[in-house]
Amino acid sequence: MSQESKKILLHGWHREHAVRMEDFGGYDMPLWYETGPKKEHLAVLTDAGLFDTSHMALLTIKGENALELIQNTFSKDLALCIGPKKLPLGPGRCAYGVFADEHGHVIDDSLVYNVAEQDYMLVVNAGMGPVIAGHLANQAASLGLSGVEITDYTDKLSKFDVQGPASLKIMCSVLADPDAVFDFMPYFSFKGHFDPASKHSKAVQLKDGTPILLSRTGYTGEFGFEIFLSPEFGHKVWDLLMEAGKEFNLCVCGLAARDSLRMGAVLPLSHQDIGHWVFKNNPWPFALPYGDDGGFTKSFLGDAAISQAPDDEFTYPFVGKDVRKVVAGKGSQAFDGEGGEIGTVLTCATDMGIGLVEGTIYSVASPDKPEGFSPRGLACGFVKVSKKLTPGDVITVKDARRSLPVTIVEDIRPARTARRKLDAML
């Protein structure tokens, strides 16, 4: 651990149980435990995994101009973002998007939660709390929006994620009133509050009365929840979840499994898969406010740069033929079918829950998987290239050690469960 690395609340527990720790986003974080990253990854697909994600940053934005500030800085149109009918982001719902600069480059991606009228919560990446708070304060001043209160909760909260098909059963076993909590809780919704003094804190409590904010979101592509709570309750809630999870084969998971799971779910890592280039021509157009006419439904910082950018950069997901990977980032290269260099590799990970059978990708959780299917895993990732490609195109990715053929795809891990209805998970 570098001297500069921060420690999350349960750092001591992780140091005692983790096989490997490493700096991530300025925090000394567990990469994997004795179970190993493969078993941790598979546990989330078949049973459940518990992640300590307290390194993530959280902000609140309140005041008479809170919504106007977010609408002017956040890429998603909060007036038209819920469901096929494009309803407004009402209380208890959240939306994914990015904060961009005037060049259309991503400062960070975020989930925006509508707690109540003119009361919002933002979850951003590790170390980005002060950056986004400062950015929003500057934009509020530039737009003449007074009366906006921005509070940075960086290092002032605990956050745990319970992910996987058994996560609902685990949460039902620890909640004081699970029937009320889960009476209606669609994907990308939340209930309760992390602040015991909030009027919303009574909406979701554990059996011992501990208030939590429970969100039906996650970074794995699988059914699950994110739990926000005051750090004074962190140790006992972690222990409570671990004890409740024993019956359901709950596995404590580190950042390695989190990374491989999110890659198989085609989810970006901020500052690696999205960053200091125009947020366009990538697998995440749903983060932008496209209307039925193909234009944007609102104005926001960076919109002109994004909409007017030339089509000379493209980000695509890819899948390899086996578990072999290349090192992503500086020094990596991508070549087209004719051998011409066209770009770089942004991410390369191994989804250990999938495999190829006669050209089709199956997951260990696929209901139609062939008899006797046992996934060996497939390398997968993102490339950023200067040439428009089509799903099915075979390109080559290369680092200093090896050169591998990979296939451009639209999606990677099939049979993901994140959007399933609650009654299907009991």
VMD Tcl script that draws the C-alpha trace (Angstrom):
set ca {
  {0.00 0.00 0.00}
  {1.38 3.41 -0.94}
  {1.56 6.03 1.79}
  {-1.00 8.06 -0.12}
  {-3.64 5.30 -0.31}
  {-6.77 5.92 1.74}
  {-8.43 3.30 3.92}
  {-12.12 2.50 3.86}
  {-13.92 1.67 7.11}
  {-13.48 -2.11 6.85}
  {-9.89 -1.87 5.66}
  {-8.63 -3.95 8.59}
  {-11.08 -6.76 7.84}
  {-10.07 -6.78 4.17}
  {-6.35 -6.75 5.02}
  {-6.92 -9.78 7.24}
  {-8.97 -11.77 4.71}
  {-7.86 -10.63 1.26}
  {-5.16 -12.50 -0.65}
  {-4.23 -9.41 -2.60}
  {-4.76 -5.69 -1.98}
  {-3.95 -2.90 -4.41}
  {-4.41 0.82 -4.83}
  {-7.55 1.68 -6.77}
  {-8.79 5.24 -7.15}
  {-6.54 6.28 -4.30}
  {-7.80 3.59 -1.89}
  {-6.15 0.41 -0.65}
  {-8.73 -2.10 -1.88}
  {-9.11 -5.90 -1.96}
  {-8.66 -7.47 -5.39}
  {-9.65 -10.99 -4.32}
  {-9.93 -13.29 -1.33}
  {-9.00 -16.94 -0.67}
  {-11.83 -18.12 -2.90}
  {-10.11 -16.51 -5.89}
  {-11.47 -14.17 -8.56}
  {-12.89 -16.98 -10.71}
  {-15.09 -18.41 -7.95}
  {-16.07 -14.90 -6.85}
  {-17.16 -14.08 -10.40}
  {-19.13 -17.31 -10.77}
  {-20.81 -16.86 -7.38}
  {-22.49 -13.67 -8.62}
  {-23.87 -15.54 -11.63}
  {-25.16 -18.54 -9.69}
  {-25.74 -17.41 -6.08}
  {-24.62 -14.06 -4.65}
  {-21.57 -11.92 -4.03}
  {-20.90 -9.25 -1.38}
  {-18.73 -6.28 -2.33}
  {-17.46 -3.44 -0.15}
  {-17.64 -0.44 -2.47}
  {-17.20 2.27 0.15}
  {-14.50 3.85 -2.01}
  {-17.23 5.27 -4.26}
  {-18.10 8.93 -3.75}
  {-21.53 10.40 -3.06}
  {-22.83 13.96 -3.34}
  {-26.16 15.54 -2.53}
  {-27.61 18.50 -4.41}
  {-30.49 20.37 -2.83}
  {-32.24 23.70 -3.29}
  {-34.65 25.51 -5.56}
  {-32.37 25.22 -8.59}
  {-31.01 21.72 -7.98}
  {-32.86 20.16 -10.91}
  {-31.93 22.98 -13.28}
  {-28.25 22.59 -12.37}
  {-28.34 18.85 -13.03}
  {-30.23 19.27 -16.28}
  {-27.59 21.73 -17.50}
  {-24.63 19.52 -16.60}
  {-25.77 15.89 -16.74}
  {-26.13 14.11 -20.07}
  {-29.39 12.28 -19.31}
  {-32.64 14.23 -19.67}
  {-34.31 13.81 -16.28}
  {-37.60 15.03 -17.74}
  {-37.77 12.11 -20.21}
  {-35.87 9.14 -18.88}
  {-38.13 6.51 -17.29}
  {-39.41 3.63 -19.39}
  {-40.70 3.51 -22.96}
  {-43.14 6.32 -22.21}
  {-40.18 8.54 -21.24}
  {-41.57 9.74 -17.94}
  {-39.75 12.21 -15.67}
  {-37.30 10.98 -13.06}
  {-39.64 11.00 -10.07}
  {-38.74 10.44 -6.41}
  {-37.38 6.97 -5.78}
  {-35.90 6.54 -9.25}
  {-32.36 6.92 -10.59}
  {-30.71 7.37 -13.98}
  {-27.28 6.79 -15.51}
  {-25.37 9.39 -17.49}
  {-22.15 11.38 -17.64}
  {-20.85 14.79 -16.70}
  {-18.97 16.20 -19.67}
  {-16.88 19.30 -20.23}
  {-17.36 21.82 -23.03}
  {-15.36 19.56 -25.38}
  {-17.76 16.65 -24.88}
  {-15.13 14.73 -22.89}
  {-16.26 12.75 -19.86}
  {-15.30 14.14 -16.45}
  {-17.00 11.19 -14.79}
  {-20.04 8.98 -15.14}
  {-22.70 8.93 -12.46}
  {-26.01 7.68 -11.19}
  {-28.42 10.47 -10.26}
  {-31.02 9.64 -7.61}
  {-34.17 11.72 -7.11}
  {-34.73 11.65 -3.35}
  {-37.51 14.25 -3.35}
  {-38.44 17.45 -5.14}
  {-35.24 19.51 -5.60}
  {-33.33 16.91 -3.57}
  {-30.89 14.70 -5.47}
  {-28.05 12.32 -4.77}
  {-25.15 11.56 -7.11}
  {-22.89 8.52 -6.96}
  {-19.58 9.05 -8.74}
  {-16.30 7.17 -8.86}
  {-13.58 6.90 -6.24}
  {-11.75 10.16 -5.73}
  {-14.18 12.10 -7.93}
  {-16.38 13.58 -5.20}
  {-14.41 16.84 -4.82}
  {-13.91 17.08 -8.59}
  {-17.61 16.80 -9.44}
  {-18.62 18.98 -6.47}
  {-16.26 21.70 -7.68}
  {-17.43 21.31 -11.27}
  {-21.08 21.68 -10.24}
  {-20.34 24.67 -8.01}
  {-18.55 26.41 -10.88}
  {-21.41 25.65 -13.26}
  {-23.99 26.92 -10.78}
  {-22.09 30.19 -10.52}
  {-21.69 30.43 -14.30}
  {-25.42 29.83 -14.85}
  {-26.45 32.21 -12.07}
  {-28.21 29.45 -10.15}
  {-28.36 30.50 -6.51}
  {-29.70 28.56 -3.58}
  {-28.07 25.25 -4.54}
  {-26.47 23.32 -1.70}
  {-23.84 20.76 -2.75}
  {-22.57 18.38 -0.06}
  {-19.70 15.98 -0.63}
  {-19.98 12.76 1.42}
  {-16.64 11.38 0.28}
  {-15.28 9.06 3.02}
  {-18.34 9.75 5.17}
  {-20.48 6.75 4.17}
  {-20.29 2.99 3.88}
  {-21.55 1.24 0.76}
  {-22.02 -2.49 0.23}
  {-23.29 -4.31 -2.85}
  {-25.17 -7.61 -2.75}
  {-25.28 -8.96 -6.30}
  {-26.58 -12.17 -7.82}
  {-29.78 -14.21 -8.10}
  {-29.92 -14.96 -4.35}
  {-29.55 -11.32 -3.32}
  {-33.30 -10.77 -2.91}
  {-33.59 -13.72 -0.51}
  {-30.62 -12.42 1.48}
  {-32.11 -8.95 1.78}
  {-35.51 -10.37 2.75}
  {-33.83 -12.17 5.63}
  {-32.27 -9.00 7.10}
  {-34.95 -6.34 6.46}
  {-37.49 -5.37 9.12}
  {-40.38 -5.27 6.65}
  {-39.35 -6.84 3.34}
  {-42.94 -7.06 2.06}
  {-43.32 -3.29 2.25}
  {-39.87 -2.60 0.79}
  {-40.35 -4.96 -2.13}
  {-44.01 -4.22 -2.79}
  {-42.81 -2.20 -5.79}
  {-39.12 -1.88 -6.59}
  {-38.29 -1.93 -10.30}
  {-34.81 -1.81 -11.75}
  {-33.11 1.56 -11.15}
  {-35.29 2.46 -8.19}
  {-34.46 2.92 -4.50}
  {-36.02 3.40 -1.09}
  {-34.93 4.68 2.30}
  {-32.05 6.94 3.25}
  {-28.56 6.60 4.72}
  {-29.06 9.55 7.11}
  {-30.83 8.45 10.31}
  {-32.17 11.99 10.68}
  {-33.83 11.99 7.25}
  {-37.59 11.66 7.07}
  {-36.99 8.96 4.45}
  {-34.82 6.80 6.74}
  {-37.80 4.91 8.20}
  {-38.74 3.59 4.76}
  {-36.04 0.90 4.85}
  {-34.66 -0.48 8.08}
  {-32.90 -3.66 9.03}
  {-34.35 -5.91 11.71}
  {-32.35 -4.08 14.39}
  {-33.65 -0.70 13.24}
  {-30.58 0.35 11.24}
  {-31.67 2.73 8.45}
  {-30.28 2.16 4.97}
  {-30.79 3.44 1.46}
  {-31.47 0.37 -0.67}
  {-31.00 0.75 -4.42}
  {-31.85 -1.82 -7.10}
  {-28.72 -1.10 -9.05}
  {-25.21 -2.52 -9.42}
  {-22.12 -2.84 -11.58}
  {-22.26 -6.52 -12.46}
  {-25.12 -6.86 -14.93}
  {-26.83 -9.20 -12.48}
  {-29.83 -8.83 -10.19}
  {-28.83 -7.13 -6.99}
  {-28.76 -4.19 -4.65}
  {-26.50 -1.38 -3.49}
  {-26.72 -0.44 0.17}
  {-25.78 3.02 1.50}
  {-25.49 3.56 5.23}
  {-23.91 5.70 7.91}
  {-20.40 4.37 8.73}
  {-21.31 3.94 12.39}
  {-23.32 0.90 11.28}
  {-20.80 -0.42 8.77}
  {-19.14 -3.23 10.74}
  {-22.34 -4.73 12.12}
  {-24.19 -4.57 8.79}
  {-21.28 -6.26 6.98}
  {-21.32 -9.03 9.58}
  {-25.11 -9.27 9.36}
  {-25.03 -9.68 5.58}
  {-22.28 -12.29 5.76}
  {-24.17 -14.31 8.37}
  {-27.47 -14.09 6.46}
  {-25.73 -15.03 3.24}
  {-24.31 -18.34 4.50}
  {-27.58 -20.10 3.70}
  {-27.41 -18.82 0.12}
  {-23.72 -19.44 -0.65}
  {-22.85 -15.75 -0.43}
  {-19.25 -15.11 -1.47}
  {-17.20 -12.05 -0.48}
  {-15.87 -10.52 -3.70}
  {-13.06 -8.13 -4.57}
  {-12.44 -5.65 -7.34}
  {-11.11 -8.26 -9.78}
  {-14.49 -9.99 -9.96}
  {-16.23 -6.62 -10.08}
  {-14.15 -5.71 -13.13}
  {-14.66 -8.99 -14.99}
  {-18.40 -9.00 -14.25}
  {-18.91 -5.43 -15.46}
  {-16.93 -6.17 -18.62}
  {-19.09 -9.18 -19.46}
  {-22.09 -6.92 -18.93}
  {-20.63 -4.31 -21.36}
  {-20.38 -1.61 -18.68}
  {-17.67 1.07 -18.94}
  {-14.97 1.91 -16.41}
  {-14.71 5.67 -16.15}
  {-11.32 7.17 -17.06}
  {-10.49 4.00 -18.96}
  {-13.33 3.16 -21.36}
  {-14.74 6.70 -21.32}
  {-12.63 9.75 -20.67}
  {-10.80 12.56 -22.40}
  {-12.35 12.03 -25.80}
  {-15.79 12.80 -27.19}
  {-18.56 10.69 -25.68}
  {-19.97 9.42 -28.95}
  {-20.09 6.28 -31.12}
  {-19.89 3.89 -28.20}
  {-22.09 1.13 -26.66}
  {-23.78 3.60 -24.27}
  {-25.99 5.92 -26.35}
  {-28.72 5.49 -23.68}
  {-26.68 7.89 -21.51}
  {-27.42 10.69 -23.98}
  {-30.77 12.50 -24.39}
  {-31.63 11.29 -27.88}
  {-35.19 12.03 -28.99}
  {-37.29 10.28 -31.60}
  {-35.93 12.62 -34.28}
  {-32.33 11.66 -33.53}
  {-31.51 14.99 -31.90}
  {-31.04 15.83 -28.24}
  {-34.12 16.62 -26.16}
  {-32.28 19.16 -24.03}
  {-29.14 21.27 -23.88}
  {-26.30 20.39 -21.51}
  {-22.63 21.20 -21.13}
  {-20.77 19.52 -23.98}
  {-23.84 18.76 -26.10}
  {-22.70 20.69 -29.16}
  {-19.25 19.11 -29.10}
  {-20.82 15.64 -28.92}
  {-23.51 16.12 -31.55}
  {-21.18 17.88 -34.01}
  {-18.12 15.67 -33.57}
  {-16.94 13.92 -36.73}
  {-17.40 10.17 -36.90}
  {-13.70 9.35 -36.68}
  {-13.56 7.47 -33.35}
  {-15.56 4.41 -32.33}
  {-15.65 2.23 -29.23}
  {-16.71 -1.40 -29.59}
  {-16.92 -4.46 -27.33}
  {-15.08 -7.57 -28.42}
  {-14.82 -11.24 -27.44}
  {-11.85 -13.59 -27.85}
  {-11.80 -17.32 -28.49}
  {-10.45 -18.35 -25.06}
  {-9.15 -16.86 -21.80}
  {-5.98 -15.38 -23.27}
  {-5.79 -11.61 -22.83}
  {-3.66 -8.66 -23.87}
  {-2.58 -5.82 -21.63}
  {-4.89 -2.87 -22.27}
  {-3.92 0.76 -22.42}
  {-0.71 2.38 -23.54}
  {1.27 0.09 -25.81}
  {-1.71 -1.97 -26.95}
  {-2.79 -1.95 -30.58}
  {-5.79 -2.99 -32.65}
  {-5.55 -4.01 -36.31}
  {-8.30 -4.52 -38.89}
  {-8.69 -7.58 -41.10}
  {-6.23 -6.18 -43.62}
  {-3.55 -5.64 -40.99}
  {-3.93 -1.88 -40.76}
  {-3.49 -0.34 -37.32}
  {-6.80 1.23 -36.29}
  {-6.64 1.90 -32.55}
  {-5.99 0.69 -29.01}
  {-7.42 -1.65 -26.40}
  {-9.22 0.16 -23.58}
  {-10.08 -2.87 -21.43}
  {-9.31 -6.57 -21.62}
  {-10.68 -8.89 -18.94}
  {-11.88 -12.49 -18.69}
  {-15.52 -13.31 -18.03}
  {-15.13 -16.71 -16.37}
  {-18.84 -17.48 -16.58}
  {-19.10 -17.78 -20.36}
  {-17.88 -20.04 -23.14}
  {-18.18 -20.61 -26.89}
  {-20.06 -23.57 -28.30}
  {-20.23 -23.77 -32.11}
  {-19.85 -20.01 -32.40}
  {-22.51 -19.11 -29.79}
  {-21.71 -17.60 -26.39}
  {-23.43 -19.28 -23.44}
  {-23.34 -18.35 -19.77}
  {-23.27 -20.71 -16.84}
  {-26.69 -19.18 -16.12}
  {-28.08 -19.60 -19.67}
  {-31.34 -21.59 -19.59}
  {-30.58 -22.95 -23.06}
  {-26.94 -23.92 -22.45}
  {-25.90 -27.24 -23.96}
  {-26.00 -30.32 -21.77}
  {-22.78 -30.68 -19.82}
  {-21.74 -27.06 -20.51}
  {-18.89 -25.94 -18.26}
  {-17.57 -22.47 -19.10}
  {-13.83 -22.02 -19.35}
  {-14.13 -18.28 -19.73}
  {-13.58 -15.86 -22.59}
  {-11.43 -12.77 -22.86}
  {-13.47 -9.68 -23.65}
  {-13.02 -5.95 -23.67}
  {-13.35 -2.65 -25.49}
  {-11.33 -1.20 -28.35}
  {-11.29 2.44 -29.44}
  {-10.65 2.59 -33.17}
  {-10.61 5.04 -36.07}
  {-12.66 2.80 -38.34}
  {-16.34 1.88 -38.28}
  {-16.77 -1.83 -37.61}
  {-19.70 -4.26 -37.66}
  {-20.60 -7.04 -35.23}
  {-18.96 -10.19 -36.52}
  {-15.86 -8.41 -37.82}
  {-12.65 -10.12 -36.74}
  {-9.81 -7.83 -35.73}
  {-6.48 -8.39 -34.00}
  {-5.49 -6.99 -30.62}
  {-1.85 -6.92 -29.62}
  {0.46 -6.07 -26.75}
  {4.18 -6.58 -26.22}
  {3.73 -10.32 -25.61}
  {0.99 -11.64 -27.85}
  {-1.33 -11.02 -30.75}
  {-4.90 -12.36 -30.61}
  {-7.84 -12.50 -33.02}
  {-11.07 -11.19 -31.46}
  {-14.59 -10.63 -32.75}
  {-16.56 -7.39 -32.55}
  {-19.90 -8.02 -30.82}
  {-23.00 -6.13 -29.71}
  {-23.27 -7.93 -26.39}
  {-21.20 -10.36 -24.34}
  {-22.60 -12.33 -21.40}
  {-26.09 -13.69 -22.14}
  {-28.85 -14.44 -19.61}
  {-28.01 -11.47 -17.38}
  {-30.51 -10.98 -14.57}
  {-30.28 -7.28 -13.60}
  {-33.66 -6.34 -15.08}
  {-35.65 -9.34 -13.91}
  {-38.82 -8.75 -11.91}
  {-38.69 -9.32 -8.17}
  {-41.12 -12.25 -8.17}
  {-38.87 -14.10 -10.61}
  {-36.03 -14.06 -8.06}
  {-37.82 -15.65 -5.11}
}
mol new
graphics top color blue
foreach p $ca { graphics top sphere $p radius 0.5 }
foreach p [lrange $ca 0 end-1] q [lrange $ca 1 end] { graphics top cylinder $p $q radius 0.2 }
display resetview
